[in-house]
Amino acid sequence: MKKENKNLQKIISSNKKAYHDYFLFDKFEAGISLLGTEIKSVRKNGANLKDSYVKITDNSEAYLINCHISPYEFGNIFNHEAKRERKLLLNKKEILKILNKVKQEKYTIIPVQMYFSSRWVKLEIALAKGKKLYDKRETLKKKDIQRDIQRTK
């Protein structure tokens, strides 16, 4: 029974706006380096991925920018900042692969969802390209058509 629990993933936060604003291509799983009060806040569903993105620095390190993790309510003077940069834990090969795609094909790196994988907090990031206004309208039309088809069945 313990082996089944290890494979379960509890979703903490999902970036629904990313599916609306971007075409998503390759997805990667990354760990996040968090402080103690951040983990406690994340366990109480205090994370928000809206308007956040991933930046890769010159020395091949990936950082999550503009992700809001609300301060822990029982924290003291050692509480964390809500929107600090958080380091992502990726292999060097993965970082170089992502960096090459970003430079060659002009992709953006977007966090899609944050979840618990057993006891670790993981972040699913995706390479994305921005949608134009007419693309957004087209996807909304497709969703409406699919919804109507489901209703008639």
Secondary structure, 3 states (H helix, E strand, C coil): CHHHHHHCEEEEEECHHHHHHEEEEEEEEEEECCCHHHHHHHHCCCEECCCCEEEECCCCCEEEECCEECCCCCCCCCCCCCCCCEEEECCHHHHHHHHHHHHHHCCEEEEEEEEEECCEEEEEEEEEEECCHHHHHHHHHHHHHHHHHHHHC
